[in-house]
Amino acid sequence: MVERAFQVDLRGVVDLLSHHLYASPRVYVRELLQNAVDAITARRSAEPDCPARVDIESPERTGDGTVRVHDTGIGLTEAEIHELLATIGRSSKRDDLGFSRHEFLGQFGIGLLACFLVADEVRMLTRSAAGGTTMEWRGHADGRYEIAPAPTERAEPGSTVILRARPGVEQWSGATVIAELAELFGGLLPIEVTVDGRPVTGDGPPWLVPYPTTADRRHALADYAEDLFGFTPFAVLDLAVPEAGLTGLAFVLPQAANPAAHAGHRVYLKRMLLAENVEGLLPDWAFFVRCVVDVTELRPTASREALYDDELLDATRERLGDRIRDWLMELSTTDPGRLAEFLRVHQLGVKALALHDDEMLRLVDSWLPLETNAGALPLAEFRRRFDTLRYTTSVEEFRQLAAVAGAQGIGVVNGGYTYDTEILQRLPVLDPAIQVSRLDPAELATHFELVDPHTELGLRPFLTAAQRALDRLDCEVALRAFDPPSLPALYLVDRDNQHRAELRATRKVADDLWADVLSAFDAGDEPDRPQLVLNHRNPLLRRIAAVPDPRLAVLAVESLYAQSLLLGQHPLRPADTALLNRSFAGLLEWAVHDPQGEIA
C-alpha cells in the first residue's frame, strides 16, 4: 500500500472560510493585526525594548491600489517561511519555533488565509530579527506560492503584508473602512497602531484608566456605554474573574429587556476584539445586563468570533452571575429606593434568579411587590396580614375571584404572571412555617352566608325553575348572600371534580385502548357538579327572582350562567355556547315584544 498526502484545494478552503467560518470578509483586518501583534510579542521576549508599532496603509496612501500592513515584529527566515506559511493546520512546527505560547493571540501566519477572502494574491516582505536577508513570499488563492529574496531590504526587522482587493470586494479596502475596522478590532491594543499615519489605539480599556475622582470615572464609563451600546446605564459594575484573566464592566440596562432575546456581549481576547455579540458569557437570567470584558484564559472558537464553551467558561459565567447577585443584595441594604426602582424595571430577571437562588428569593419576598387582592404588596408584608398565602395560577381566575375572596377576608396573590407561581411555591424553602396553597374556588362557598329560610322558601319556585334549566348543563344552583353585592352570580367548580369530569368526557370519545388507559386514573366516585351561586345581596338578582313570567326568569338565569362562565374565563362547551346564544336572543325578543302581540 502506497502512502500519499491529501491534496488541498486552497480556493475551496477560502470558500469554506468565507461562507461557513467567518461572519464577514472584514475579519482579514483583524487577522493581519493579530499576526502583527504576535510577531511583536515574539520579538519582545528577546528584545524587551524593541519598537512596537503596526502601520497600515490604505490604497489612498500607497497610490498603487494595494493595502500594506507593516510591523516591527520578529520577522521570518526563509526556513521559517516554509514551515509557517506553506502548511495549513500544522501546529507542531509553530510550537517548535515558539509561536504557540500562551501570550500570543493566535497562531502566527495562519491569519494570512483570511486575506484570501478579499484578495487573489498576498505578498509578504519579511526580515528576521535573528539576521539574514529580507525575503519575499508570494501566495496565490489557487494554492501556489513562491519564495525569493526581496528586491529591496527592509530597514529594520519585521514584516510587510501587501494585498490588492479583487474586483467586487473593493469596499473592504477603502481608507475609511480600514480605519474603522482597525479601531474596532485593535483600539484597545497595548501597542501603537496607525492607519495612513493616524493613530487608532488609545489609552487601553476604559475600566483600567485612572480618573481624578469616582464621579469622573462614573460619568466617563456612562459615556462609554452610551457610545458603545446606545444607552445610559442604570448602573455600572466592575467585573473581575482572575482564573479566566477577565476584567471589564457590566452595564445594567435602564429599560426592560426581553428575556427571550439572547444578550450579546463585547469580548476582547488579550486586548483584541473577539466579537461584539458573544452569547453565553452571563447566566440566562441576567438578560438585563450588557458586558464589555477582556479575557486572557478563555478559549476562542476556530473562527475567533465566539468563546469555546468549556468548564472554565461555565465557572466564569457563574462568577459573573454572583457579582450581579451580590450587587442586588448590597442595594437592598444600602439603597432600598434604588433597588425598588430597579425592580420596577427588571423584575423578570430577578424573578428568574429567585427560582434557584435562595438569597434572591429572600430579596423578592421582602422587596418585590406582587399583585394581590389587598393591593400591590411584597410577599413578606402580605403574610403579615394573612395567615395563609393563597394564590391563583392565572390572571383571569384572579380577576374573577379576588374581590369575592377579599370580601370574605381571604387574601389572594395573583400568580398568573411569569415566574410568580413558581416563586410562591418556593417560599417554604425560606421558612417551613410559611403556608402556601392554591385557592380553590369551591372553598369560597364555605364563607358565604346562608339566606334566611323563610326568604329561601318564598324563592323556591324561582330556584326550582332555575335548577331545571341548568340540570341539562350538569350544574347545581345555590342561593347565598355574599360580598361584593355588585356580583349577581359566581360559577364555582372544584378542580379535582373538574379533572375527573374532563377525564370521563375524554374516555367517551377515545378508542378502546386509550379509554382503558384513562380508566386507570379514574377514582370511580361520581364528581360533584359545578355550582352557580346566586347572590341574594345583588339587587338585579332579587328583581329577576321576582319576575312573574317564569320563562323570562329562566332566560335571565341562563344569561347569568353564561356571563359567569365568560367572566371566569371557563371553557365553553357546545351546549354552553348554544345556551348563550339562545338566552341572548330570547331576552332581545322579550325587550322588543309588543304586549298586544305586535313587534315594535
VOGU-3710 file (C-alpha; in Angstrom, 3 decimals, decimal comma):
1> mverafqvdl> 0,000/0,000/0,000  1,424/3,383/-1,038  1,054/6,241/1,449  0,013/9,545/-0,114  -0,754/13,011/1,238  -4,122/14,732/0,882  -4,249/17,384/-1,830  -5,772/20,599/-0,510  -7,615/22,973/-2,835  -6,838/26,325/-1,248
11> rgvvdllshh> -9,614/28,065/-3,197  -12,078/25,584/-1,677  -10,638/26,258/1,777  -11,058/30,000/1,270  -14,645/29,466/0,141  -15,234/27,408/3,298  -13,746/30,164/5,448  -15,794/32,930/3,857  -19,140/31,132/3,854  -19,024/28,970/6,973
21> lyasprvyvr> -16,292/30,036/9,397  -16,052/33,810/9,288  -19,116/36,016/9,525  -17,702/38,637/7,147  -14,641/39,357/4,968  -13,870/42,236/7,331  -12,023/39,808/9,625  -8,999/39,983/7,337  -8,043/43,248/9,093  -8,297/41,534/12,479
31> ellqnavdai> -6,191/38,580/11,333  -3,477/40,858/9,960  -3,442/42,852/13,191  -3,333/39,642/15,183  -0,329/38,329/13,236  1,479/41,632/13,635  0,858/41,776/17,400  2,033/38,182/17,832  5,204/38,928/15,858  5,916/41,964/18,071
41> tarrsaepdc> 5,229/39,889/21,203  7,687/37,251/19,985  10,396/39,843/19,370  9,825/41,491/22,758  10,566/38,204/24,527  14,166/38,556/23,353  14,298/42,364/22,969  12,057/43,979/25,610  12,902/47,481/24,375  12,252/46,809/20,684
51> parvdiespe> 9,814/49,141/18,877  6,159/48,013/18,997  4,283/49,528/16,080  1,835/48,462/13,365  1,310/50,819/10,418  -1,491/50,173/7,939  -1,585/51,952/4,589  -4,752/52,058/2,505  -4,799/52,258/-1,317  -5,330/56,019/-0,978
61> rtgdgtvrvh> -1,976/56,186/0,795  0,029/53,691/-1,269  -1,262/55,051/-4,570  -0,992/51,689/-6,321  -4,289/50,148/-5,183  -2,692/47,909/-2,546  -3,194/47,601/1,216  0,050/47,353/3,171  0,476/46,313/6,805  3,913/46,982/8,343
71> dtgiglteae> 5,003/45,656/11,745  8,134/45,781/13,855  7,853/42,128/14,843  10,295/39,270/14,899  10,150/38,579/11,150  10,846/35,229/9,498  13,784/33,463/7,964  13,393/31,537/4,707  13,181/28,236/6,609  10,508/29,647/8,942
81> ihellatigr> 8,506/30,882/5,972  8,392/27,355/4,612  7,340/25,972/7,979  4,740/28,608/8,872  3,240/29,805/5,620  3,332/26,722/3,412  1,377/24,281/5,594  -2,250/24,750/6,646  -3,274/23,497/10,089  0,153/22,150/11,091
91> sskrddlgfs> 0,861/23,142/14,694  3,968/21,172/15,702  6,439/23,410/13,870  4,779/26,542/15,220  5,311/25,104/18,689  8,965/24,417/17,931  9,501/27,973/16,714  7,790/29,469/19,762  4,705/30,887/18,079  2,127/28,888/20,101
101> rheflgqfgi> 2,918/30,148/23,558  0,219/31,429/25,893  0,848/35,132/25,351  0,061/35,024/21,633  -3,352/35,940/20,280  -3,372/33,226/17,619  -1,109/31,047/15,526  1,387/33,212/13,698  0,953/33,007/9,932  -2,377/31,180/9,801
111> gllacflvad> -4,242/34,507/9,642  -2,866/35,116/6,169  -5,517/32,701/4,899  -8,143/35,301/5,807  -6,512/37,691/3,337  -7,698/35,456/0,521  -11,253/36,450/1,486  -10,600/39,779/-0,261  -7,558/39,141/-2,494  -6,362/36,571/-5,022
121> evrmltrsaa> -2,686/37,226/-4,265  -0,903/38,049/-0,999  2,733/39,154/-0,675  4,854/39,280/2,455  8,221/41,024/2,762  9,898/39,851/5,967  13,268/40,276/7,650  14,090/38,148/10,690  15,363/39,747/13,887  17,809/36,846/14,071
131> ggttmewrgh> 19,575/38,197/10,987  19,662/37,380/7,317  18,295/38,977/4,200  14,786/40,238/3,531  12,651/37,548/1,895  9,533/37,830/-0,240  6,720/35,260/-0,024  4,009/35,402/-2,681  0,887/33,249/-2,209  -1,998/32,683/-4,606
141> adgryeiapa> -5,603/31,685/-3,938  -5,207/28,535/-6,047  -2,613/27,180/-3,587  0,663/28,169/-5,333  3,388/30,165/-3,599  6,900/31,412/-4,345  9,759/32,463/-2,079  12,698/34,594/-3,196  14,987/37,313/-1,865  13,160/40,620/-1,789
151> pteraepgst> 14,171/43,226/-4,389  14,807/45,754/-1,586  15,941/45,318/2,001  13,757/46,320/4,944  15,377/48,960/7,143  14,538/47,018/10,332  13,291/43,550/11,334  9,621/42,861/10,843  7,171/42,112/8,090  5,038/43,887/5,500
161> vilrarpgve> 1,926/42,204/4,099  0,736/43,505/0,730  -2,580/42,643/-0,924  -4,860/44,031/-3,616  -8,637/43,583/-3,306  -10,180/41,516/-6,077  -12,993/43,051/-8,167  -16,291/43,062/-6,313  -14,896/43,414/-2,767  -13,033/46,712/-3,108
171> qwsgatviae> -15,280/48,241/-0,424  -13,321/46,330/2,232  -10,056/48,048/1,291  -11,130/51,696/1,384  -9,309/54,025/3,775  -12,402/54,791/5,861  -13,403/51,139/6,197  -9,874/50,012/7,093  -9,570/52,756/9,710  -12,939/51,817/11,238
181> laelfggllp> -12,064/48,119/11,304  -8,591/48,699/12,729  -10,061/50,861/15,502  -12,861/48,365/16,123  -10,599/45,316/16,432  -7,408/46,901/17,743  -8,498/50,041/19,582  -7,522/48,601/22,999  -4,209/47,018/21,942  -1,197/47,946/24,104
191> ievtvdgrpv> 0,865/48,835/21,029  0,698/51,740/18,603  -1,481/51,093/15,556  -1,888/53,700/12,822  -3,880/53,855/9,586  -2,456/56,231/6,996  -0,474/57,864/9,791  -3,473/58,411/12,115  -3,385/56,535/15,477  -6,368/54,254/16,103
201> tgdgppwlvp> -5,298/52,946/19,532  -5,969/54,862/22,721  -5,300/54,534/26,427  -6,402/50,917/26,693  -9,516/49,501/28,379  -11,590/52,338/29,883  -12,116/50,391/33,115  -8,341/50,379/33,719  -7,832/54,090/33,025  -7,233/56,154/36,222
211> ypttadrrha> -9,644/59,049/36,841  -9,269/62,002/39,257  -12,458/61,184/41,194  -15,062/58,436/41,477  -17,658/60,776/39,950  -15,393/61,423/36,956  -14,994/57,692/36,425  -18,731/57,100/36,720  -19,517/59,767/34,117  -16,765/58,569/31,778
221> ladyaedlfg> -17,959/54,954/31,897  -21,576/56,046/31,376  -20,459/57,956/28,275  -18,548/54,845/27,149  -21,726/52,749/27,434  -23,665/55,383/25,506  -21,119/55,311/22,680  -20,899/51,515/22,666  -24,473/50,368/23,255  -26,591/53,472/22,802
231> ftpfavldla> -27,950/53,775/26,354  -27,044/55,443/29,629  -26,741/52,560/32,098  -28,816/52,244/35,248  -25,627/51,084/36,994  -22,046/50,145/36,096  -20,406/47,144/37,775  -16,705/46,313/37,697  -16,014/42,703/36,775  -13,020/40,530/37,626
241> vpeagltgla> -12,557/36,765/37,344  -8,830/36,102/37,907  -8,882/32,440/36,875  -10,216/33,479/33,453  -7,939/36,509/33,232  -11,137/38,540/32,913  -11,594/42,216/33,658  -14,319/44,514/32,416  -17,625/46,191/33,035  -21,272/45,192/33,307
251> fvlpqaanpa> -23,852/47,802/32,285  -27,350/47,408/33,726  -29,987/48,370/31,166  -32,139/51,397/32,036  -35,230/49,865/30,410  -36,915/46,477/30,484  -35,338/43,816/28,277  -36,904/40,865/26,521  -35,933/37,726/28,493  -36,336/35,590/25,383
261> ahaghrvylk> -33,723/37,596/23,478  -30,157/36,342/23,795  -27,991/39,150/25,075  -24,719/39,700/23,223  -21,595/40,991/24,928  -18,448/42,671/23,673  -15,464/40,410/24,330  -11,775/41,167/23,805  -9,088/38,483/23,824  -5,799/39,906/25,077
271> rmllaenveg> -6,994/43,389/24,057  -8,024/42,288/20,535  -11,757/42,371/19,845  -13,098/38,843/19,573  -16,707/39,732/18,744  -19,342/42,340/19,526  -22,200/39,939/20,295  -20,797/36,984/22,202  -23,504/34,873/23,823  -23,258/32,667/26,901
281> llpdwaffvr> -20,963/34,909/28,938  -23,638/35,523/31,592  -26,352/33,277/33,067  -29,620/33,308/31,125  -31,413/35,175/33,920  -29,061/38,170/33,588  -30,671/39,375/30,364  -30,827/42,919/31,776  -27,017/43,324/31,636  -24,588/44,029/28,787
291> cvvdvtelrp> -20,877/43,424/29,298  -17,557/44,574/27,892  -14,703/42,345/29,011  -11,134/41,460/28,169  -10,015/37,867/28,784  -6,735/36,032/28,579  -7,554/32,451/29,593  -10,871/31,710/27,879  -10,559/29,846/24,592  -11,915/31,262/21,326
301> tasrealydd> -13,632/29,109/18,736  -11,935/28,302/15,427  -13,310/31,455/13,822  -12,195/33,531/16,829  -15,623/35,165/16,845  -17,058/33,388/19,936  -15,935/31,663/23,129  -15,433/27,924/23,416  -17,991/26,529/25,869  -15,919/24,564/28,382
311> elldatrerl> -15,610/24,180/32,156  -13,716/27,440/32,538  -16,433/29,376/30,715  -19,037/27,682/32,941  -17,142/28,749/36,056  -16,693/32,268/34,679  -20,397/32,529/33,901  -21,206/31,520/37,473  -18,760/34,038/38,958  -20,178/36,876/36,882
321> gdrirdwlme> -23,697/35,879/37,949  -22,561/36,007/41,588  -21,234/39,523/41,030  -24,584/40,751/39,729  -26,469/39,000/42,509  -24,175/40,483/45,187  -24,780/43,953/43,771  -28,528/43,476/44,111  -28,176/42,223/47,680  -25,995/45,220/48,508
331> lsttdpgrla> -28,643/47,570/47,100  -31,246/46,031/49,423  -29,249/47,161/52,457  -27,606/50,387/51,243  -30,170/51,928/48,896  -33,674/50,354/49,073  -35,144/53,147/46,982  -32,718/52,434/44,177  -33,499/48,730/44,480  -37,223/49,401/44,219
341> eflrvhqlgv> -36,578/51,450/41,085  -34,552/48,594/39,616  -37,210/46,015/40,451  -39,889/48,052/38,707  -37,873/47,847/35,516  -36,199/44,426/35,708  -38,431/42,283/37,877  -38,452/39,415/35,361  -34,710/38,891/35,655  -34,802/38,983/39,438
351> kalalhddem> -37,717/36,538/39,499  -35,869/34,174/37,183  -32,849/34,205/39,508  -35,079/33,690/42,565  -36,274/30,373/41,121  -32,958/28,742/42,027  -31,185/31,193/44,346  -32,378/31,388/47,966  -30,780/34,780/48,632  -32,576/36,303/45,671
361> lrlvdswlpl> -35,780/34,604/46,817  -35,429/36,436/50,130  -34,920/39,685/48,262  -38,055/39,079/46,178  -40,003/38,092/49,298  -39,037/41,293/51,101  -38,953/43,884/48,335  -40,772/42,934/45,131  -44,469/43,977/45,124  -46,827/41,406/43,609
371> etnagalpla> -50,465/41,897/42,667  -52,832/40,817/45,462  -56,461/41,489/46,346  -55,106/43,763/49,117  -53,102/45,872/46,646  -49,538/45,575/45,347  -47,566/44,155/48,279  -44,271/42,334/48,893  -44,971/38,765/49,937  -43,482/39,291/53,400
381> efrrrfdtlr> -45,962/42,126/54,044  -48,824/40,038/52,618  -48,048/37,231/55,078  -48,160/39,649/57,971  -51,781/40,382/57,036  -52,964/36,893/56,175  -52,134/33,580/57,849  -52,209/31,544/54,636  -50,795/32,666/51,316  -53,386/31,619/48,744
391> yttsveefrq> -52,783/32,210/45,053  -54,335/31,749/41,655  -52,395/30,390/38,697  -53,970/32,629/36,062  -54,715/36,321/35,769  -58,302/35,561/34,676  -59,020/33,450/37,749  -57,589/36,159/39,976  -59,768/38,835/38,402  -62,864/36,680/38,872
401> laavagaqgi> -62,230/35,691/42,484  -60,096/38,475/44,007  -62,949/40,771/45,043  -65,110/37,893/46,294  -62,251/36,421/48,331  -61,311/39,834/49,706  -64,885/40,456/50,824  -64,716/37,200/52,818  -61,384/38,209/54,433  -59,321/35,802/52,300
411> gvvnggytyd> -56,054/37,098/50,874  -55,142/36,048/47,341  -51,981/36,619/45,308  -52,123/36,742/41,526  -49,709/34,013/40,444  -50,644/34,290/36,788  -47,653/36,376/35,721  -44,321/34,935/34,602  -42,480/33,056/37,383  -44,915/34,186/40,141
421> teilqrlpvl> -46,490/30,785/40,821  -43,079/29,086/40,946  -41,786/31,732/43,373  -44,825/31,331/45,637  -44,362/27,580/45,719  -40,672/28,010/46,673  -41,348/30,238/49,713  -41,376/27,358/52,253  -37,684/26,898/51,384  -37,074/30,102/53,351
431> dpaiqvsrld> -39,280/29,051/56,274  -41,170/25,744/56,507  -43,818/27,509/58,602  -44,955/29,554/55,584  -48,325/28,217/54,436  -48,847/28,399/50,697  -51,824/26,896/48,870  -53,592/27,384/45,591  -57,003/28,976/46,035  -59,818/26,511/45,428
441> paelathfel> -62,878/28,404/44,148  -65,154/25,869/45,840  -63,595/26,892/49,153  -65,159/30,334/48,832  -68,660/28,883/49,084  -67,959/27,839/52,667  -67,553/31,523/53,573  -70,859/32,646/52,016  -73,865/33,335/54,261  -76,991/31,227/54,096
451> vdphtelglr> -80,178/33,021/53,155  -82,932/33,260/55,743  -85,036/30,026/55,479  -88,284/31,999/55,174  -86,853/34,056/52,298  -85,457/30,987/50,548  -88,818/29,225/50,887  -90,500/32,163/49,146  -87,998/31,873/46,297  -88,455/28,118/45,940
461> pfltaaqral> -90,452/28,287/42,640  -87,787/30,511/41,079  -84,925/28,279/42,298  -86,709/25,147/41,092  -87,182/26,610/37,611  -83,561/27,742/37,556  -82,328/24,290/38,605  -84,460/22,610/35,987  -82,969/24,896/33,295  -79,353/24,163/34,351
471> drldcevalr> -79,779/20,447/35,013  -79,132/19,720/31,350  -75,842/21,608/31,725  -74,876/19,465/34,742  -74,772/22,478/37,057  -76,196/22,969/40,574  -77,970/26,192/41,577  -77,377/27,597/45,067  -78,643/30,747/46,756  -76,275/32,549/49,119
481> afdppslpal> -75,547/36,055/50,340  -72,029/37,355/49,822  -69,989/40,419/49,004  -69,473/42,293/46,808  -73,194/42,996/46,231  -72,419/44,118/42,657  -71,790/40,499/41,603  -75,096/38,716/40,790  -73,702/35,197/40,390  -70,481/33,208/40,644
491> ylvdrdnqhr> -69,615/29,955/38,852  -67,584/27,657/41,121  -66,030/24,319/40,226  -63,876/22,020/42,327  -60,609/21,348/40,453  -60,473/17,652/41,304  -64,054/17,200/40,187  -63,378/19,166/37,027  -60,409/16,945/36,262  -62,470/13,783/36,728
501> aelratrkva> -65,281/15,153/34,566  -62,853/16,043/31,775  -61,244/12,611/32,095  -64,583/10,841/31,663  -65,550/13,059/28,751  -62,313/12,144/27,015  -62,897/8,426/27,664  -66,250/8,625/25,893  -64,668/9,801/22,629  -61,416/7,775/22,848
511> ddlwadvlsa> -60,781/4,383/21,277  -60,900/1,252/23,440  -57,172/1,087/24,112  -56,845/4,728/25,157  -60,079/4,536/27,175  -58,634/1,632/29,167  -55,501/3,673/29,888  -57,547/6,648/31,073  -59,724/4,445/33,298  -56,665/3,754/35,455
521> fdagdepdrp> -56,693/7,418/36,515  -60,420/7,463/37,366  -61,116/7,276/41,109  -64,549/5,794/40,395  -66,735/8,052/42,544  -69,113/10,498/40,929  -67,681/14,047/40,845  -69,655/16,850/42,441  -71,311/19,105/39,938  -70,185/22,743/39,451
531> qlvlnhrnpl> -72,276/25,374/41,191  -73,856/28,596/40,019  -74,073/30,552/43,275  -76,722/33,278/43,075  -76,058/36,329/45,257  -79,176/37,416/47,153  -77,493/40,710/48,069  -77,440/41,714/44,429  -80,426/43,976/43,509  -80,594/42,624/39,945
541> lrriaavpdp> -80,817/39,029/41,174  -83,645/39,932/43,533  -85,547/41,601/40,686  -85,043/38,566/38,463  -86,353/36,292/41,220  -89,468/38,477/41,455  -90,274/38,368/37,710  -93,789/36,868/37,382  -93,114/35,292/33,986  -91,208/32,025/34,679
551> rlavlavesl> -89,946/31,830/31,096  -88,364/35,269/31,384  -86,828/34,353/34,754  -85,268/31,223/33,231  -83,802/33,288/30,358  -82,294/35,655/32,912  -80,764/32,802/34,928  -79,310/31,272/31,762  -77,794/34,673/30,928  -76,247/34,891/34,421
561> yaqslllgqh> -74,812/31,401/33,931  -73,230/32,353/30,584  -71,909/35,634/31,989  -70,305/33,804/34,933  -68,554/31,405/32,567  -67,217/34,282/30,496  -66,061/36,328/33,497  -64,248/33,311/34,906  -62,583/32,508/31,574  -64,029/28,994/31,760
571> plrpadtall> -64,028/26,976/28,534  -67,396/26,969/26,741  -68,818/23,605/25,673  -71,090/23,441/22,632  -74,102/23,286/24,979  -72,875/26,402/26,806  -72,447/28,294/23,554  -75,929/27,287/22,399  -77,409/28,449/25,723  -75,559/31,776/25,472
581> nrsfagllew> -76,986/32,444/22,018  -80,475/31,275/22,967  -80,725/33,341/26,158  -79,365/36,457/24,461  -81,806/36,140/21,564  -84,675/35,404/23,966  -84,001/38,480/26,072  -83,791/40,641/22,941  -87,087/39,269/21,699  -88,741/39,958/25,034
591> avhdpqgeia> -87,285/43,503/25,121  -88,858/44,478/21,764  -92,097/42,492/22,096  -95,369/44,464/21,951  -97,799/43,369/24,702  -100,660/43,468/22,081  -98,811/40,806/20,052  -97,055/43,069/17,607  -93,348/43,500/17,168  -92,233/47,083/17,618
//
